[in-house]
């Protein structure tokens, strides 16, 4: 009986250790904003709001660098990033407006 209790206690300790490691690694993935990211796809639409139901207000090309100000959940279930319009190409002329891009279209570095 003592052997089973010892095995059970060891399993509980192992599960707790894995949980702590997982939470620590996951916490490192949480980013503070603002942060600089790059466009991952060839051509990406930026929109007037956090969702595909909002108007397209511009396009970004692969490799362009943007400043992400915050993350927001859209009504469509997607995650969207609000961009700093000052970090966008000058020809877009979007100062003062809020613009968003779907999160899967940007990458770090």
C-alpha positions in Angstrom: 0.0 0.0 0.0 2.8 2.4 0.9 4.4 1.7 -2.5 1.2 2.7 -4.4 1.0 5.9 -2.3 4.6 6.8 -3.1 4.0 6.2 -6.8 0.9 8.4 -6.7 2.7 11.1 -4.8 5.5 11.0 -7.4 3.0 11.3 -10.2 1.3 14.3 -8.6 4.7 16.0 -8.2 5.5 15.3 -11.8 2.2 16.7 -13.1 2.7 19.8 -11.0 6.2 20.3 -12.2 5.1 20.0 -15.9 2.3 22.5 -15.2 4.7 25.0 -13.7 7.1 24.6 -16.7 4.2 24.9 -19.2 2.9 28.1 -17.5 6.4 29.6 -17.4 7.0 28.9 -21.1 3.5 30.2 -22.0 4.1 33.4 -20.0 7.2 34.1 -22.0 5.0 34.0 -25.1 2.9 36.8 -23.8 4.1 40.0 -25.4 3.7 43.6 -24.2 2.6 46.1 -26.6 3.7 48.0 -28.6 5.9 45.6 -30.5 7.3 45.6 -34.0 6.2 42.8 -36.4 6.5 42.0 -40.1 4.0 41.2 -42.7 4.1 37.4 -43.5 2.1 37.1 -46.7 2.6 38.6 -50.1 -0.3 41.1 -49.9 -2.4 41.7 -46.8 -5.4 43.9 -46.3 -5.7 46.3 -43.4 -9.2 47.2 -42.3 -11.0 50.0 -40.5 -12.0 47.6 -37.7 -11.3 44.2 -36.1 -13.1 42.0 -38.5 -13.6 41.1 -42.1 -16.9 43.0 -42.1 -14.9 46.3 -42.0 -13.8 48.2 -45.0 -10.4 47.6 -46.5 -8.4 50.8 -46.1 -5.0 49.7 -47.4 -2.6 47.0 -48.4 0.7 45.9 -47.0 3.4 43.8 -48.7 5.4 40.9 -47.4 8.3 42.1 -45.2 6.9 45.5 -44.3 7.5 46.4 -40.7 4.6 47.6 -38.6 4.1 48.6 -35.0 1.3 46.6 -33.2 -0.4 48.6 -30.4 -2.9 46.0 -29.1 -4.5 42.6 -29.7 -8.3 42.4 -30.0 -10.8 39.6 -30.6 -13.1 40.2 -33.5 -16.8 39.2 -33.7 -15.7 36.7 -36.4 -13.7 34.7 -33.8 -10.3 35.8 -35.3 -7.6 37.7 -33.4 -6.8 41.1 -34.8 -3.9 43.5 -34.2 -4.5 47.3 -34.1 -1.6 49.0 -35.9 0.1 52.3 -35.3 -0.7 54.3 -38.4 2.6 56.2 -38.0 4.5 53.0 -38.7 2.7 52.4 -42.0 3.9 53.7 -45.4 3.3 57.4 -45.9 1.1 56.9 -49.0 -1.6 55.3 -47.0 -2.5 58.6 -45.2 -4.3 56.9 -42.3 -3.2 59.2 -39.4 -5.9 59.4 -36.8 -7.8 56.3 -37.9 -7.7 52.9 -36.3 -6.6 50.2 -38.6 -6.4 46.4 -38.0 -4.8 43.3 -39.5 -5.6 39.7 -38.8 -3.0 38.3 -36.4 -2.0 35.3 -38.5 -0.7 37.7 -41.2 2.1 39.1 -39.1 5.2 37.5 -37.6 7.9 38.6 -35.1 11.3 39.5 -36.6 
